[in-house]
Structures are given as structure tokens and as C-alpha cells.
Amino acid sequence: MTDILEMLSEFSYFGVFFLLIGINAIPILMIPTWMILASFHALDTSFDPLALALVGATGATLGRVFLKRYSGFFRRFMGKEQQSNLDVIGNFLNKKRFGYLITSFIFAATPLPDNILFVAYGMMKAKSFGLYLGFWLGRAISYYIMISISNVVLVPFLQLFEDKYVGILLADGVGIGSVILFSCINWTLLITKRQFKLIKPKIWKL
């Protein structure tokens, strides 16, 4: 991994930008991208933390655009009831002025699995500039903070992810399970009557 980062660092911020696009277009089995940016900064301190955060956030957002677009493909494997159910939560967020923006910002600025969020966006056919703006803002802020304190947190986190791949697999498993649960919630009933009920998944098209 270090060799790849050293090679890409020769392309300056362009290398960072295109690497972040590729990583964020992949839905699972990726280490946190702030670690990659922090590693770039550790290998070459000429990288400005703010510029690195902004370039990284832009590349990450573009990568999530691709992830959202091809995630919509999985919608065709869902039953009609689940498709209609996802449309309900999509319409609900559309009616909220900053619904998508706030949701994306929270996921991007915290350890919540934003990769799975964009898979859900794709299956919902979400269309809002706010979901990208919120993600970009959240990532820019979180990236800058983590790069700035990377001299303290980078090494312990790298050791954690190198020694315990099970942790990455477990996190992705929880994220995938969350998408399945999300699509099985009866959003019409929850939004209108504040009652929680699950819809039996129908993946008969497989």
C-alpha cells in the first residue's frame, strides 16, 4: 500500500483525487479514506492539510456519484412492494428542505457507513444536489480534522486494520444488513402513523 501511495504522490493532488474517486466508487472492503489522505501527508509533508482535505472530499464525492448510479441496478431485484416502500422514504426526504443534505452530512462527518447510504440512495433513485453537497461538506471537515491530528491517530488505526481484517468484514456485513433492514421497513406506516413494521423481503427476481 505504501508503494502505491508513494507512486501516486508523484502526481501531487491529481493522484489523490483519482485514487479517492476509485476507492469511493467501491461499496465494500475499503479502509477509511481519511487514513489514505493522512498517509499521503505523512509521506510528503508538502501536501497542505486543507488542500488535501478539499481535493479528497471532491474525489470522494465523485466516487459516491458513481456508486449511487450503479447501485440503482440492484433495485430491479426487489419486489414491487419494497420498491414502492423505498419511494415513500425518498419522497419524504424530498419534501424536507434539507433532508438529503443533513443526512449525507451526518454520515460523511461521522464513522457511520456512508458507502451503504449511497447504495440505499441508488436503490431509492434519490435525485437531489443536497445529498452530494452534504457529503462533500461532511467529508471536507472530517478529512481536515483527521489529517491535522494524524500524527497521533494514524499509526494505531493502521495497525488495527492491518492486523484485524475481520473487523473490516464485520463492519461491511453490518452495513449490508442495514441496507436490507432499511428496505424492509414499512416507511408509509412509520411516517404516517409512527408505527414500526417490517415488510417481508421478496427477491424472487433472482
C-alpha positions in Angstrom: 0.0 0.0 0.0 2.9 2.4 0.9 4.4 1.8 -2.5 1.2 2.7 -4.3 0.8 5.9 -2.2 4.4 6.9 -2.9 3.9 6.4 -6.7 0.6 8.4 -6.7 2.1 11.1 -4.6 4.4 11.9 -7.6 1.3 13.1 -9.4 0.6 15.5 -6.5 -3.1 16.3 -5.8 -4.2 14.7 -9.1 -3.0 11.3 -7.7 -5.0 11.9 -4.5 -8.1 12.9 -6.5 -8.2 9.9 -8.8 -7.4 7.4 -6.0 -10.3 8.8 -3.9 -12.7 8.5 -6.9 -11.8 4.9 -7.3 -12.0 3.9 -3.7 -15.3 5.7 -3.1 -16.9 4.0 -6.1 -16.4 0.6 -4.4 -19.2 -0.3 -1.9 -17.3 -2.6 0.5 -13.9 -3.8 1.7 -12.2 -0.4 1.8 -10.3 1.1 4.7 -11.4 4.6 5.9 -10.3 7.1 3.3 -9.0 9.6 5.8 -6.3 7.1 6.6 -5.2 7.3 2.9 -5.1 11.1 3.0 -3.3 11.1 6.3 -0.7 8.6 4.8 -0.2 10.9 1.8 0.5 13.8 4.2 2.9 11.6 6.3 4.8 10.5 3.2 5.0 14.1 1.8 4.6 16.9 4.3 4.5 19.4 1.4 0.8 18.5 1.0 -1.3 21.2 2.6 -3.8 19.7 5.0 -6.6 22.0 3.9 -6.0 21.5 0.2 -5.6 17.7 0.7 -9.0 17.7 2.5 -10.7 19.7 -0.2 -9.3 17.6 -3.0 -10.0 14.4 -1.2 -13.6 15.4 -0.5 -14.1 16.3 -4.1 -12.7 13.0 -5.3 -14.7 11.1 -2.7 -17.9 12.8 -3.7 -17.4 12.0 -7.4 -16.7 8.4 -6.4 -20.0 8.2 -4.5 -21.8 9.6 -7.6 -20.7 6.5 -9.5 -21.5 4.3 -6.6 -25.1 5.7 -6.4 -25.6 5.4 -10.1 -24.7 1.7 -10.4 -26.4 0.8 -7.1 -29.7 1.6 -8.8 -29.2 -1.6 -10.8 -30.0 -3.7 -7.6 -33.4 -2.2 -7.4 -34.7 -4.5 -10.2 -34.1 -7.5 -7.9 -36.5 -6.1 -5.3 -40.2 -6.8 -5.1 -42.7 -4.2 -6.1 -43.8 -3.6 -2.5 -40.2 -2.9 -1.5 -39.6 -0.6 -4.4 -42.8 1.4 -3.6 -41.7 1.5 0.0 -38.3 3.0 -0.8 -40.1 5.6 -3.0 -42.0 6.6 0.2 -38.9 7.5 2.2 -37.4 9.2 -0.9 -40.5 11.4 -1.3 -40.4 12.2 2.4 -36.8 13.4 2.2 -37.6 15.4 -0.9 -40.3 17.3 1.0 -37.8 18.2 3.7 -35.9 21.3 2.6 -32.5 20.0 3.9 -33.4 16.3 4.3 -30.8 14.8 2.0 -28.2 17.4 2.8 -28.4 16.8 6.6 -28.5 13.1 6.2 -25.4 13.0 3.9 -23.5 15.4 6.1 -24.1 13.3 9.3 -22.9 10.1 7.6 -19.9 11.8 5.9 -18.7 13.6 9.1 -19.1 10.6 11.4 -18.0 7.0 11.4 -21.4 5.9 10.0 -21.2 3.8 6.9 -21.8 6.4 4.1 -20.9 3.8 1.4 -24.1 1.9 2.4 -26.0 5.2 2.5 -25.2 5.8 -1.2 -26.2 2.2 -2.1 -29.6 3.0 -0.5 -29.7 6.3 -2.3 -29.2 4.4 -5.6 -32.0 1.9 -4.9 -34.2 4.8 -3.9 -33.4 6.7 -7.1 -32.7 9.7 -5.0 -32.3 12.9 -7.0 -31.0 15.9 -5.0 -28.0 18.1 -5.2 -28.2 18.4 -1.5 -27.1 14.8 -0.9 -23.8 15.5 -2.7 -23.3 18.9 -1.1 -23.9 17.5 2.4 -21.5 14.6 1.7 -18.8 17.0 0.4 -19.1 19.3 3.4 -19.0 16.5 5.9 -16.0 14.8 4.2 -14.1 18.1 3.8 -14.5 18.9 7.6 -13.8 15.3 8.8 -10.8 14.9 6.5 -9.2 18.2 7.6 -9.6 17.3 11.3 -8.2 13.7 10.8 -5.3 14.8 8.7 -4.4 17.5 11.3 -4.3 15.0 14.1 -2.9 12.1 12.1 0.4 12.2 13.9 -1.5 10.9 16.9 -4.1 8.6 15.5 -2.7 7.3 12.2 -0.3 4.6 13.3 -2.7 2.9 15.9 -5.5 2.8 13.3 -3.3 1.4 10.6 -2.2 -1.4 12.9 -5.8 -2.1 13.8 -6.8 -2.5 10.1 -3.7 -4.5 9.2 -4.0 -7.0 12.0 -7.7 -7.4 12.0 -9.3 -7.8 8.6 -12.2 -9.5 10.4 -13.1 -6.0 11.7 -13.5 -4.7 8.1 -15.5 -7.7 7.0 -17.7 -7.3 10.1 -18.3 -3.6 9.5 -19.3 -4.3 5.9 -21.5 -7.1 6.9 -23.3 -4.8 9.4 -23.6 -2.2 6.6 -25.2 -4.6 4.1 -27.5 -5.9 6.8 -28.5 -2.3 7.5 -29.5 -1.8 3.8 -31.6 -4.9 3.8 -33.3 -3.8 7.0 -33.8 -0.2 5.6 -35.5 -1.6 2.5 -37.8 -3.8 4.6 -39.1 -1.1 6.9 -42.7 -0.1 6.2 -41.9 3.6 5.7 -45.5 4.6 4.9 -46.7 3.2 8.3 -43.7 4.7 10.2 -44.0 8.2 8.7 -47.8 8.5 8.8 -48.7 6.6 12.0 -45.4 6.3 13.8 -45.7 2.6 13.9 -42.7 0.3 13.2 -43.4 -2.7 10.9 -41.2 -4.8 8.6 -42.1 -5.9 5.1 -41.1 -9.5 4.2 -38.3 -9.2 1.6 -39.2 -10.5 -1.9 -36.1 -11.2 -4.0 -38.0 -13.5 -6.4 -36.4 -12.0 -9.5 -33.1 -13.7 -8.6 
